Amino acid sequence: MKITVAKTAGFCFGVNRAVETVNRLLDEGETVWTLGPIIHNPQTLDSLAARGVRIAETPAEARGGVLVIRSHGVARSVLEEAERAGVRTVDATCPFVAKIHRLVQEASREGRFVLIAGDEKHPEVRGIVGHCEGDCFVFSDAEELDSFSQNRKGLHGCPICVVSQTTFSLSEWKNCLKIVKRVYTNAAIFDTICNATANRQSEAQALSRVCDAMIIVGGRQSSNTAKLYDVCRRNCASYFVEDARELPLDALRGADSIGITAGASTPASIIKEVLVTMTEIKENQDPTMMEDGASFEAMLEESLKSFNTDEKVRGVVVSIAPNEVYVDVGRKQAGFIPVDELSADPNVKPEDIVKVGDEIELLIMRTNDQEGTIMLSKKRLDAAKGWEAVTAASEDGTILDGTVTEILPKGGIIAVTHGVRVFIPASQATASRGEPLEGLLKQDVRFRIIEVNRGRRRAVGSIRSVLADERKALAEKFWETAEEGKEYTGTVKSLTSYGAFVDLGGIDGMIHISELSWDRIKHPSEVVNVGDTVKVYIKGLDREKGKISLGYKRQEDNPWEVLRRDYPVGSVVEATVVGMTTFGAFARIIPGIDGLIHISQIADHRIEKPQDVLKIGDVVKVKITEIDFEKKRVSLSIRALLEEEQKDAEAPVEE
């Protein structure tokens, strides 16, 4: 007797992901509910139930726990219901099912009538229908589609969208497409049968044609397992079993060759149990051995090698999650890219790099046919290509663009260019030594490669050399056009006790402290700070020494010009007393200008000293009686205002 196990038998990617999600939540101590059975396999359900997993018929039942949406997916209204009920959900919808949801939703919004090939009672199909925003029709086979087409001839020329349940019969789908292509002239057809499903059905069909009998293992509620049984029974005697206890051993003893396949929701442990039981009927043979002497474990291990690692593939992004990106690579396995294999930048978000529908080139890292998955890497393929660009740049001095992704604790930064991590020492990261590095994080920078270790695939870069060249070029351009009086916008670079140095773009100039303000100041920080953007003008140039003197305060801001413009002799203003002398008091009219109130002008009667009437800080109303712009003197009077008030009071009142 020869026993052959199908390579694609067992868990598919979507089911495995859903079961792993539930187990992970249980390990984290969560109270887990699933919306309907998480898997169409009674043994797995019993195992999960023993761990405390409960099945909810409606989202509201899961209040107080976590509700896991199974791989079949649900209608959008169900998710909205869960949100209204305040139930926390974890969506384990298979990425390939989620892709169908997006297709029918977009088609509906475009005004297309949606045709869905599948079992209208199946939860996956109910979920697909629940994402249609317009009219749709579910058909189970070509005959039902043909009948619908005859009754709805008005749709023949209308825009149509055609999709299928992921586990739909491959042969029946081909029959349906003949009708679609013949009847509907404006149809958008999407082949949404899962690759794993299609391969599993094709393999089962081929195996059943060369075997005397087939055993199909899986839950009786499993749609894809039922289709495998339907495919096989057309070619040979076939038996649908849920586990080894249901094997018809007597009926199988006379078979020379037996094939075994299993649905996407069948755990490997049950397949192994069936295989071991089958081999027990073979006389004088180790029950765990295959016909060619290979163990079941070895067979599974061998199945993982169906793809070589380091193989390049092209794939289409079908779904994006926080921790991984799902990709259709046109193979039987479902492709996924872990987030840390997406980019060399650890801070980047998946949606910033790829979008659903993007076609990208990837490197296969690891394959697992038993789980139906391929782990892929974009980062490593980008790095391989990028390394060529980096080594070329080291040879010809090309300046590279990159983004700073890390500030290293021991000094230096990491910048990513073309997917390659380049180390830039602290001494080469800024224009001058000692400048802080924190401000460079997540910034775009330009640098040269100054060292390459090809054996270790490491590169060292320099931002400073690029900045130095840029500043030199800017300085040369500055001196070509610089002249006294010309205005510039610059950035305050540093402060000293005697002034502020300003970066004019490639060259520095200095604002002397006396040029910062019309008021007297003790330190430049009273007016400007490092990093401020300032408008300056050239007061003086020394081309031989390369020194530039800058002006900052403006003539129109000169307080004496403000006084001339806004406060002519005779103006009445409120002034603040700021000083006292034996002959009078000084009061501030505007910032930068103090006037004298002579002792004879403080009151309308004789006083011995100013302190008899005034004190520092008093705000008084005064009249400007005289201005000497040459000597910078202003005379003020309180008495003049008092006398005017007295005259007004004594003036006769007209009747």
C-alpha positions in Angstrom: 0.0 0.0 0.0 1.3 3.5 -0.9 0.1 6.4 1.1 0.5 10.0 -0.2 -0.2 13.1 1.8 -1.0 16.2 -0.1 1.6 19.0 0.3 -1.0 21.6 0.8 -3.0 19.7 3.5 -3.9 21.6 6.7 -4.1 25.0 8.1 -4.1 27.9 5.7 -2.5 31.2 6.5 -5.8 33.0 7.5 -7.1 30.2 9.8 -3.7 29.8 11.4 -3.5 33.5 12.0 -6.9 33.6 13.6 -6.2 30.6 16.0 -2.8 32.1 16.9 -4.6 35.4 17.7 -7.0 33.7 20.1 -4.2 31.8 21.8 -2.1 35.0 22.1 -5.0 36.8 23.8 -5.5 33.9 26.2 -1.8 33.9 27.1 -2.1 37.6 27.9 -4.9 36.8 30.3 -7.8 38.2 28.3 -11.4 36.9 28.5 -11.9 35.9 24.8 -15.1 35.6 22.8 -15.3 34.7 19.2 -18.1 35.8 16.9 -19.2 32.4 15.8 -16.8 29.4 15.8 -13.3 30.7 15.2 -12.6 27.6 13.0 -14.7 24.8 11.5 -12.9 22.1 13.3 -14.5 20.5 16.4 -11.2 19.3 18.0 -9.7 22.8 17.9 -12.9 24.3 19.2 -12.9 21.9 22.1 -9.3 22.7 22.9 -10.0 26.5 22.9 -13.2 26.0 24.9 -11.1 24.2 27.5 -9.0 27.3 27.8 -12.1 29.5 28.4 -12.9 30.7 24.9 -16.6 31.4 24.5 -18.7 31.8 21.3 -20.9 34.8 20.9 -23.8 35.0 18.5 -24.0 38.8 18.8 -21.3 41.4 19.7 -23.2 42.5 22.8 -22.7 39.1 24.4 -18.9 39.8 24.6 -19.2 42.8 26.9 -16.4 42.7 29.4 -14.1 40.6 27.2 -12.3 40.8 23.8 -14.3 39.8 20.7 -12.2 38.1 18.0 -13.6 38.5 14.5 -12.8 35.2 12.8 -11.0 34.8 9.5 -14.3 34.6 7.5 -14.8 38.3 8.3 -18.1 40.0 9.1 -20.4 42.6 7.6 -19.6 46.2 8.3 -22.8 46.6 10.3 -21.6 43.9 12.7 -18.4 45.9 13.5 -20.6 49.1 14.0 -22.8 47.1 16.3 -19.8 46.0 18.4 -18.7 49.6 18.6 -22.1 50.8 19.7 -22.1 48.1 22.4 -18.7 49.2 23.7 -17.1 45.9 22.9 -13.4 45.7 22.3 -12.7 43.8 19.1 -9.6 42.2 17.5 -10.0 41.7 13.8 -8.6 38.4 12.6 -10.2 38.6 9.2 -8.1 36.8 6.6 -6.3 39.5 4.4 -7.6 37.8 1.3 -11.2 38.1 2.5 -10.6 41.7 3.6 -9.4 42.3 0.0 -12.8 41.1 -1.3 -14.6 43.5 1.1 -12.7 46.4 -0.3 -13.4 45.3 -3.9 -17.1 45.1 -3.5 -17.3 48.3 -1.5 -15.4 50.2 -4.1 -17.4 48.6 -6.9 -20.7 49.5 -5.2 -19.6 53.1 -4.8 -18.9 53.2 -8.6 -22.4 52.1 -9.2 -21.6 48.5 -10.2 -24.0 45.6 -9.6 -22.0 42.9 -7.6 -22.2 39.2 -8.4 -20.8 36.9 -5.7 -20.0 33.3 -6.4 -20.5 31.3 -3.2 -22.8 29.8 -0.5 -25.1 32.6 0.6 -25.4 31.0 4.0 -21.7 30.8 4.6 -20.4 33.4 7.1 -17.7 34.6 4.6 -20.3 35.3 2.0 -22.6 37.1 4.5 -19.7 39.3 5.4 -19.0 40.1 1.7 -22.6 41.0 1.1 -22.4 43.2 4.2 -19.7 45.3 2.5 -21.8 45.9 -0.6 -23.3 49.4 -0.6 -25.6 48.7 -3.5 -27.4 45.8 -5.2 -25.8 42.3 -5.3 -26.7 38.7 -6.0 -25.1 35.5 -4.6 -25.1 32.4 -6.9 -23.9 28.9 -5.9 -23.1 27.6 -9.4 -23.2 28.3 -13.1 -26.7 27.0 -13.4 -28.0 29.5 -10.8 -26.0 32.3 -12.5 -27.4 31.5 -15.9 -31.0 31.5 -14.5 -30.4 34.9 -12.9 -29.0 36.3 -16.1 -32.0 35.2 -18.1 -34.4 36.9 -15.6 -32.4 40.1 -15.3 -31.5 40.9 -18.9 -31.6 44.6 -18.0 -28.2 44.2 -16.3 -26.4 42.7 -19.4 -25.0 46.1 -20.5 -24.6 47.6 -17.1 -21.4 47.8 -15.1 -20.9 44.6 -13.1 -18.4 43.4 -10.5 -17.8 39.7 -10.1 -16.0 38.1 -7.1 -16.0 34.7 -5.5 -15.9 33.2 -2.0 -12.2 32.4 -1.3 -13.1 28.7 -1.0 -15.3 28.5 -4.1 -14.9 25.5 -6.4 -12.2 26.2 -9.0 -13.8 24.2 -11.7 -17.2 25.7 -11.1 -15.7 29.2 -11.1 -14.4 28.5 -14.6 -17.9 27.5 -15.7 -19.4 30.7 -14.2 -16.8 32.8 -16.0 -17.9 31.5 -19.4 -21.4 32.9 -18.7 -20.1 36.2 -17.3 -17.9 36.8 -20.3 -20.7 35.8 -22.7 -23.5 37.8 -21.1 -22.0 40.8 -19.3 -20.1 43.1 -21.7 -19.1 45.6 -18.9 -17.9 43.3 -16.2 -14.9 43.8 -13.8 -13.9 40.2 -12.9 -11.8 39.5 -9.8 -10.5 36.0 -9.3 -10.7 36.0 -5.5 -10.4 32.3 -4.9 -7.5 32.0 -2.4 -4.3 30.7 -3.9 -4.0 28.1 -1.2 -7.6 27.0 -1.9 -7.0 26.8 -5.6 -3.8 24.9 -5.2 -5.3 22.6 -2.6 -8.2 21.7 -5.0 -5.9 21.2 -8.0 -3.6 19.0 -6.0 -6.5 17.0 -4.6 -7.9 16.5 -8.1 -4.6 15.3 -9.4 -4.0 13.0 -6.5 -7.5 11.5 -6.7 -6.9 10.6 -10.3 -3.9 8.3 -9.5 -5.1 6.8 -6.2 -7.6 4.0 -5.4 -9.0 6.0 -2.5 -8.9 9.4 -1.0 -9.3 10.5 2.6 -10.4 14.1 3.2 -9.9 15.3 6.7 -11.7 18.2 8.2 -14.8 19.5 10.0 -18.1 18.8 8.5 -19.0 22.5 8.7 -15.9 23.5 6.6 -16.9 24.7 3.2 -13.4 24.3 1.6 -13.1 20.7 3.0 -16.5 19.8 1.6 -15.3 21.1 -1.8 -12.2 18.9 -1.6 -14.4 15.9 -1.0 -16.6 16.9 -4.0 -13.5 17.2 -6.2 -12.1 13.8 -5.1 -15.2 11.7 -5.2 -15.6 12.3 -8.9 -12.3 10.4 -9.5 -12.2 7.6 -6.9 -13.7 6.3 -3.7 -13.5 9.1 -1.2 -14.1 9.4 2.5 -14.8 12.6 4.5 -13.6 12.1 8.1 -13.2 14.5 11.0 -10.5 12.5 12.7 -8.8 9.1 12.8 -11.7 7.5 14.7 -13.9 7.8 11.6 -11.5 6.1 9.2 -13.2 3.2 7.3 -10.2 0.9 7.8 -11.9 -2.3 6.4 -12.8 -0.5 3.2 -9.3 0.8 2.8 -7.4 -2.4 3.3 -7.7 -3.5 -0.3 -6.5 -0.3 -1.8 -3.0 -0.2 -3.3 -2.7 3.6 -3.2 -4.4 6.0 -0.8 -4.2 9.8 -0.9 -4.8 12.1 2.1 -5.7 15.7 2.0 -7.2 18.1 4.5 -9.2 21.3 4.7 -7.7 24.7 5.6 -9.1 24.4 9.1 -7.6 21.0 9.9 -4.7 21.1 12.4 -1.5 19.2 11.6 -2.0 17.0 14.7 -5.2 15.5 13.3 -3.6 14.9 9.9 -0.7 13.1 11.6 -3.1 11.0 13.7 -4.9 9.9 10.5 -1.6 9.1 8.8 -0.3 7.0 11.7 -3.6 5.1 11.9 -3.5 4.4 8.2 0.0 3.0 8.3 -1.0 0.6 11.1 -2.9 -1.4 8.5 0.3 -2.0 6.6 1.9 -5.3 7.6 5.4 -5.4 9.0 6.0 -1.7 8.6 6.9 0.9 11.2 3.5 2.8 11.7 5.2 6.2 11.5 6.9 5.6 8.2 5.8 6.4 4.7 6.2 4.1 1.7 9.6 5.5 0.9 10.8 5.2 4.5 10.5 8.9 5.3 8.8 9.9 8.6 5.8 12.2 8.7 7.9 14.8 10.5 10.5 14.6 7.8 7.9 15.0 5.2 6.5 18.1 6.8 10.0 19.5 7.2 10.7 18.9 3.5 7.5 20.7 2.6 8.9 23.8 4.1 11.6 23.9 1.5 9.3 24.4 -1.5 10.7 27.9 -1.8 14.4 28.6 -1.5 15.3 31.5 0.8 16.9 34.5 -0.8 14.6 34.0 -3.8 13.2 37.3 -5.3 9.5 37.6 -5.9 7.1 40.4 -6.9 3.9 40.8 -4.9 0.9 43.1 -4.5 0.0 44.6 -1.1 -3.4 43.3 -0.1 -3.6 44.5 3.5 -1.7 46.6 6.1 -1.6 45.9 9.8 0.4 47.7 12.5 2.8 44.8 12.8 2.9 43.3 9.3 2.0 43.8 5.7 0.2 41.1 3.7 1.2 40.5 0.2 -0.2 38.3 -2.7 2.8 36.8 -4.4 0.8 34.6 -6.7 1.8 31.4 -5.0 0.0 28.9 -2.8 1.3 30.5 0.4 0.1 33.8 1.8 2.9 36.3 2.0 3.6 38.6 4.9 6.3 41.2 5.7 7.0 41.7 9.4 7.2 45.5 10.1 10.9 45.2 11.1 11.6 43.7 7.6 9.8 46.5 5.8 12.3 49.3 6.2 15.7 50.0 7.8 14.1 53.0 9.5 12.7 51.6 12.9 10.5 54.7 13.3 8.6 54.5 10.1 4.9 53.3 9.9 4.0 50.6 7.3 1.4 52.9 5.7 4.1 55.5 5.1 6.0 53.0 2.9 3.4 51.0 1.0 -0.2 51.3 0.1 -2.8 48.6 -0.7 -2.4 47.7 -4.4 1.3 48.6 -4.6 3.4 46.1 -6.5 6.8 45.6 -4.8 9.8 43.4 -5.2 10.7 41.2 -2.1 13.1 38.7 -0.8 11.8 35.4 0.6 13.1 34.9 4.1 11.3 31.7 5.2 8.5 29.5 3.9 6.1 27.3 5.7 3.8 25.2 3.6 2.1 23.6 6.6 0.9 27.0 7.7 0.7 28.2 4.2 2.9 31.3 4.7 5.9 33.0 3.2 7.9 35.5 5.3 9.2 38.2 3.1 11.6 41.2 3.4 11.6 44.5 1.6 14.3 45.9 3.8 16.9 43.3 2.9 16.3 43.5 -0.8 16.4 47.3 -0.7 19.7 47.1 1.3 21.2 44.8 -1.2 20.4 47.2 -4.0 21.3 50.2 -1.9 24.7 48.7 -0.9 25.7 49.0 -4.6 24.8 52.7 -4.6 26.7 53.3 -1.3 29.9 51.6 -2.5 29.7 53.5 -5.8 29.3 56.7 -3.9 32.4 56.0 -1.8 34.4 55.7 -4.9 33.2 58.7 -6.8 32.4 61.0 -3.9 28.7 61.3 -4.8 26.6 63.1 -2.1 23.8 60.8 -0.8 20.5 61.8 0.7 19.3 60.0 3.8 17.1 60.2 6.9 18.5 60.1 10.5 16.8 57.2 12.3 18.8 56.9 15.5 20.9 59.0 17.9 23.5 56.6 19.3 24.2 56.8 23.1 27.9 56.6 22.7 28.0 59.3 20.1 27.0 59.5 16.5 23.9 58.9 14.4 22.5 56.4 12.0 21.2 57.7 8.6 19.4 55.4 6.2 20.0 55.9 2.5 18.7 53.4 -0.2 17.7 51.1 2.6 21.3 51.0 4.0 22.2 52.0 7.5 25.2 54.4 7.5 27.1 55.3 10.7 28.0 59.0 11.0 30.3 59.8 14.0 29.4 62.8 16.2 32.5 64.5 14.9 31.2 64.3 11.4 27.5 64.9 12.1 27.4 68.7 12.5 29.2 71.7 11.1 31.3 72.1 14.2 32.3 69.8 17.1 30.2 69.8 20.3 26.8 70.7 18.6 23.9 68.7 20.0 22.7 65.8 17.8 19.2 65.4 19.1 17.8 67.9 16.6 18.9 65.7 13.7 16.5 62.8 14.6 14.1 62.1 11.7 15.6 64.9 9.7 16.7 64.6 6.1 20.5 65.0 5.7 23.1 65.0 2.9 26.4 63.2 3.4 29.4 61.6 1.8 30.7 58.1 2.3 34.2 58.4 3.8 34.8 54.7 4.7 33.5 51.3 3.5 34.1 47.9 5.0 32.9 45.6 2.2 33.5 42.4 4.3 31.2 43.5 7.1 29.0 45.6 4.8 29.4 48.7 6.9 29.7 52.3 5.8 30.8 55.5 7.5 29.5 58.9 6.4 30.2 62.6 6.9 27.6 65.4 7.0 30.3 67.9 8.0 32.2 67.6 4.7 29.1 68.4 2.8 28.2 71.3 5.0 31.7 72.7 4.7 31.6 72.6 0.9 28.1 74.2 1.0 29.3 77.0 3.3 32.4 77.6 1.2 30.3 78.0 -1.9 27.8 80.3 -0.1 30.6 82.4 1.3 32.1 82.9 -2.1 28.7 84.0 -3.5 28.2 86.3 -0.5 31.4 88.2 -1.0 30.6 88.6 -4.7 27.4 90.6 -3.9 28.0 92.0 -0.4 27.9 95.8 0.1 27.2 98.1 3.0 23.5 98.7 3.7 22.4 95.5 2.0 19.8 93.6 4.1 19.9 89.9 5.0 17.8 87.4 7.0 20.0 85.2 9.2 19.9 82.9 12.2 21.5 83.8 15.6 24.3 81.3 15.9 25.9 82.2 19.3 26.0 85.0 21.9 28.9 86.6 23.7 29.0 89.4 26.3 29.8 91.9 23.5 27.4 90.9 20.8 25.5 88.2 18.7 26.9 86.2 15.8 24.5 85.6 13.0 24.7 82.9 10.2 23.9 84.7 7.0 24.0 81.4 5.0 27.6 80.2 4.6 29.2 83.1 6.5 28.9 84.7 9.9 28.5 88.4 10.8 28.4 90.1 14.2 25.9 92.5 15.8 27.7 94.5 18.4 25.7 94.8 21.7 25.3 98.6 21.1 23.6 97.8 17.8 21.0 95.4 19.3 18.8 98.0 21.0 18.2 101.7 21.3 17.9 101.0 25.1 20.9 100.2 27.2 21.2 96.4 27.7 23.6 94.4 29.8 23.7 91.3 27.6 22.6 90.4 24.0 20.2 87.7 25.4 17.9 90.6 26.5 17.1 91.1 22.8 17.8 87.8 20.9 18.4 84.1 21.6 20.3 81.4 19.8 18.2 80.1 16.9 16.2 83.3 16.4 15.6 84.4 12.8 16.6 88.1 12.5 16.7 90.8 9.8 20.0 92.6 9.7 21.9 94.9 7.4 25.6 95.3 6.7 27.2 98.2 8.6 30.8 97.5 7.7 32.9 95.0 5.7 36.5 94.0 6.1 37.3 91.9 3.1 40.9 91.3 4.0 40.1 89.9 7.4 36.7 88.4 6.3 34.8 90.3 9.1 31.3 91.6 8.7 29.7 94.1 11.1 25.9 94.0 11.2 23.2 96.4 12.2 20.0 95.3 13.8 18.2 98.3 15.3 16.3 100.4 12.7 16.4 104.2 12.4 12.6 104.3 12.3 12.7 102.6 15.8 15.0 105.3 17.2 13.0 106.7 20.2 14.1 110.3 19.3 12.5 109.8 15.8 9.4 108.4 17.4 9.3 111.4 19.7 9.8 113.8 16.8 7.0 112.1 14.9 4.4 111.4 17.6 5.1 113.8 20.5 5.6 117.4 19.4 6.0 120.3 22.0 2.7 120.9 23.7 1.7 117.2 23.8 0.2 115.9 27.0 1.4 112.4 28.0 1.5 110.1 30.9 5.0 109.5 32.2 6.5 107.3 34.9 8.9 108.8 37.5 12.2 107.0 37.2 14.7 109.2 39.1 15.0 112.1 41.6 17.6 114.9 41.9 17.7 118.1 44.1 16.5 120.2 41.2 13.7 118.0 39.9 12.5 114.5 38.8 13.1 112.5 35.7 10.1 110.8 34.1 10.1 108.2 31.2 7.9 109.4 28.3 8.6 106.4 26.0 11.2 103.6 26.2 14.6 105.2 25.7 13.6 108.8 26.5 13.4 110.4 29.9 12.4 114.1 30.4 13.1 116.4 33.3 10.3 117.9 35.5 12.2 120.9 37.1 11.3 121.3 40.8 9.6 124.6 39.8 7.3 122.7 37.4 6.2 119.9 39.8 3.5 121.8 41.6 1.6 125.2 41.4 3.2 126.3 44.7 6.7 126.3 46.1 8.1 123.0 47.3 11.3 122.2 49.2 12.3 119.0 47.3 10.7 116.8 44.6 10.1 114.0 47.1 7.5 116.2 48.9 5.2 115.5 45.9 6.5 112.6 43.9 8.1 109.2 44.4 9.7 106.8 42.0 7.2 104.7 40.1 4.4 107.4 40.1 2.6 107.8 36.8 1.9 111.5 36.3 0.3 113.5 33.5 2.8 116.0 32.1 3.1 118.5 29.3 6.1 118.6 26.9 7.3 122.2 27.0 10.6 122.0 25.2 12.7 119.5 23.1 16.4 119.9 22.2 17.1 117.1 19.7 20.8 118.0 19.4 21.5 117.7 23.1 18.8 115.0 23.5 16.9 116.9 26.3 13.2 117.1 27.0 11.6 119.5 29.5 8.3 118.5 31.1 5.8 120.3 33.3 3.0 119.3 35.7 2.5 122.9 36.8 1.5 124.0 33.3 -1.4 121.6 33.3 -2.5 122.6 36.8 -2.6 126.3 35.8 -4.6 125.5 32.7 -7.1 123.6 34.8 -7.3 126.6 37.2 -8.0 129.0 34.4 -10.7 126.8 33.1 -12.3 126.6 36.5 -12.2 130.4 37.0 -13.6 131.2 33.5 -17.1 132.7 33.6 -19.9 130.4 32.6 -21.9 131.7 29.7 -25.6 131.7 30.3 
